[in-house]
Amino acid sequence: MAVQEQDQSTPPVQLVRGGRWPATAVFLLNGLALSTYIVRVPSLKAEHSLSDGQLGLVGMLFALAALVAMQAVGPLVSRLGSGRILRTSLVVMPVVLAAVGLAPGWVVFALAVTALGAVHGTTDAAMNASAVTVERLIGRPLMSGCHAAWSASAVVASLLAAVLVHGGVGPRPHFLAVAVVLLVAGLALGPLLLPPEADRGPDPITGRAGYGWRHGWTRPLLALGVTGTVLMVCEGAALGWGAVFLHDGRGASLTPAAAAVTAYAGGQTAGRTLGDRLTRRYGPSRVFRGGGAIGTAGLVLAVAAPQPAVAVVGFAVMGIGTSALIPLAFSAAGHAGGGGSGTAAAVSRFTTFAYAGILLGPALIGWAAELVGLFRVLAALVPLLLTVALVCALPGGSRPASADG
């Protein structure tokens, strides 16, 4: 009994080195690095005199590199642990970001962006796997808060870029300054991440040492993967086509049309700050279904409202409602891996589906809109989102997660 009481009062080494805030900070740093690149793409396009086709090729190289790198995370975690992978990627990522800004020509620029995609893909899968492990260790959800940090980093990066562009600062000094901040922060954060024994080791289900490329493609994970794809398609629709819909379909001027994106992103960030608290109180399944219903109602309002201002409110409601869905799906995928390095294998597979949705969704919506119109395409997402929200069965049922720890 004395040993048990001591265990309850003294957190294990994994909790000391790998708690809630270090896990959240990784999302913040990764989001800041990627968002810094994304918001300066127009400036980089002009600096390298890229055509639309060349820029599209660069974007495709980034996406392919990220997707391929994600598949390697499971085997790497099995051998090294997610903490060691993240400690490395948090140092490499700012170096690659600086290389993107300093690239002398478009070929070197394309190679640097490809490297950035690979590092980002590795970091993305590893940080989600690490967050799920921390959830298991502390006995409470934290994935929504982690993704809220990522969303907040995008807001910070966009605001900083707007100030620098207005002041005439080019991408090179901008990327160098951000890279220095990221490097210092990554080095400081590294010792606080999970130790190797937290998630390194053999398959917790089969007992096999390590993971192959075919590992992790289970039926529950495939179902969650399809859910992730649908959710990211809907997110891509709001972020990539919301402003276009209000401008072309509702006659809004450019400024209120752009407010659709701001409203969705702001609602998403705000909702994610409350997602973990709601999950602890009501359980993941209830939050998922309730959030999906609210998100669907917001999408209906955004698409059906004839007034642009009301549609903007609809996008905000959609952002709030869907804010916790992807974090909950990531968490469910990780827990479906069975613990240990199985978490990373499952998360890397799930991330592939999610990335496919966010990368291919906006393009598919555009092609479909050419045929039937953007209104009909966005309206078709309403039953799709509602069906996913109601049908998806998250592991663990509707019981709230433990609030201990």
Secondary structure, 3 states (H helix, E strand, C coil): CHHHHHHHHCCCHHHHCCCHHHHHHHHHHHHHHHHHHHHCHHHHHHHCCCCHHHHHHHHHHHHHHHHHHHHHHHHHHHHHCHHHHHHHHHHHHHHHHHHHHHCCCHHHHHHHHHHHHHHHHHHHHHHHHHHHHHHHHHCCCCHHHHHHHHHHHHHHHHHHHHHHHHCCCCHHHHHHHHHHHHHHHHHHHHHHCCCHHHCCCCCCCCCCCCCCCCCCCCHHHHHHHHHHHHHHHHHHHHHHHHHHHHHHHCCCCHHHHHHHHHHHHHHHHHHHHHHHHHHHHHCHHHHHHHHHHHHHHHHHHHHHCCCHHHHHHHHHHHHHHHCCHHHHHHHHHHHHCCCCHHHHHHHHHHHHHHHHHHHHHHHHHHHHHHHHCHHHHHHHHHHHHHHHHHHCCCCCCCCCCCCCC
